[in-house]
């Protein structure tokens, strides 16, 4: 009975998070855009909502413990101070990304993108979600904060997308931000996307310092898998 009760609580938290996410995207995109009928905005919201639901459902069925960890607030007591600061900056930048995309692409239409770039953006956005799902499938230690998870038996992961790049989840996130800005049709939001990718790169560097100190075999993994975020570049 206790296990069933925990599963019910987990389900309710997941549904609540999805509803909150949908409400945030709708309000932060459509209100600055100045209109409800915005095709690209609704396509973006639909892709985000469907994929977030699918990934949450997959975690619920296959790794409820990881889903529980992912549902915790992004700022936690045991988290390094630098990670708390980076998360706060990332949240602020993400909110600005949504607001500016609506203002730039739809209300004032400063940016005009051809349809082919918007279609490309939708593809990149979807590819980013798929890469994140593959990262979850391979890595049961993929929690929201930077931490060495000794109590969970933290082990090195080298299979799946981790054979090619050391941080595929962040690569997926980068594709989502770049693709989302293209889909919505906003060069200004794209500038913020690159700023947020810069924050991810700083986080990767700090995270790897922690993993080198605590996670057995990580130094050897770095030598074997050269690229952190972008294959053949970085």
Secondary structure, DSSP 8 states (H G I E B T S, - for coil): -HHHHHHHHHHHHHHHHHHHHHHHHHHHHHHHHT-S--HHHHHHHHHHHHHHHHHHHHHHHH-HHHHHHHTS-SS-TTS-HHHHHHHHHHHHHHHHHHHHHHIIIIIS------HHHHHHHHHHHHHHHHHHHHHHHH-TT--SS----GGGT-----SGGGGTBTTHHHHHHHHHHHHHHHHHT-HHHHHHHHHHHHHHHHHHHHHHHHHHHHSTTHHHHHHHS-BSSSTTT-
